[in-house]
Amino acid sequence: MIRFITPTDFPGVVAAEGPVYDFERVLDSGFRMLRVFHDAIRARHPRARCTAIVPGGPRWPFYTSSVEMMMREEMRELKKEFDVAGDACTLDAWPYHAAFSPMGSESLLRRHGELTTPNGNNPSELDTAPQLAVMRSMIGADGVPEEGLLQMLEGIFNPSKKPRQEEKSDPPLQQALREEDHAFFRELWTPFAEEGVVLTYGGMVVQARFDHAAFGLGRGPLRIQVT
């Protein structure tokens, strides 16, 4: 729980008290998990489409040690400003999309002068735990967006267009995970559970949370990003 949320001189950040994490240890474990994931995909599909994205930076056509170094440095630069921020390093390795959020997967939102979580809850309920989440990609092996993603983008860029009635045949905006997906990630990531990573295999997302009991440094002051 976040406590003592206090405005600062900067509108994009508030001060608070809450759980503190070992940032460098989280980075190390998270990027090792991404490397294991990437290498397994390439071994299974040598010509699989793999794209790494640095927050605020360009897309790179593959995942290498140099791209990882840029991701790490971008996160360290962000850490100079915030302790909790929803920015993520992402890796598209077909048929999956992975997002690694070393400073928590959420930021606070300011709506009509009030602070809330992305779900509209009280800011004290902000989820600050670092995590790595994987879902099925909405981009095909050939790099072409799936139909469900195209529909979502059409709604974003053509909001004035009269919405049509959803049909039963419409593709979902997010692909459900299959049992073989769960088995794939269990084989890859179960060893990280010994380091304190908590793994959850859901219908839409495989989530790896960096548990405070293993990665925490107690409680202390936090600088939380506000968007």
Stockholm file with secondary structure:
# STOCKHOLM 1.0

chainA/1-227         MIRFITPTDFPGVVAAEGPVYDFERVLDSGFRMLRVFHDAIRARHPRARCTAIVPGGPRWPFYTSSVEMMMREEMRELKKEFDVAGDACTLDAWPYHAAFSPMGSESLLRRHGELTTPNGNNPSELDTAPQLAVMRSMIGADGVPEEGLLQMLEGIFNPSKKPRQEEKSDPPLQQALREEDHAFFRELWTPFAEEGVVLTYGGMVVQARFDHAAFGLGRGPLRIQVT
#=GR chainA/1-227 SS CCEEEEECSSTTEEEEEEEEECHHHHHHHHHHHHHHHHHHHHHHCTTCCEEEECTTSCEESSCCHHHHHHHHHHHHHHHTTCSBCCCCEEEEETTEEEEEETTCSCCBEEETTEEECTTSCCGGGCCCCCEEEEEECSBCTTSCBCHHHHHHHHHHHCTTSCCCCCCTTCCCSSCCCCHHHHHHHHHHHGGGGGGTEEEEECSSCEEEEECHHHHEEEEEEEEEEBC
#=GC SS_cons         CCEEEEECSSTTEEEEEEEEECHHHHHHHHHHHHHHHHHHHHHHCTTCCEEEECTTSCEESSCCHHHHHHHHHHHHHHHTTCSBCCCCEEEEETTEEEEEETTCSCCBEEETTEEECTTSCCGGGCCCCCEEEEEECSBCTTSCBCHHHHHHHHHHHCTTSCCCCCCTTCCCSSCCCCHHHHHHHHHHHGGGGGGTEEEEECSSCEEEEECHHHHEEEEEEEEEEBC
//
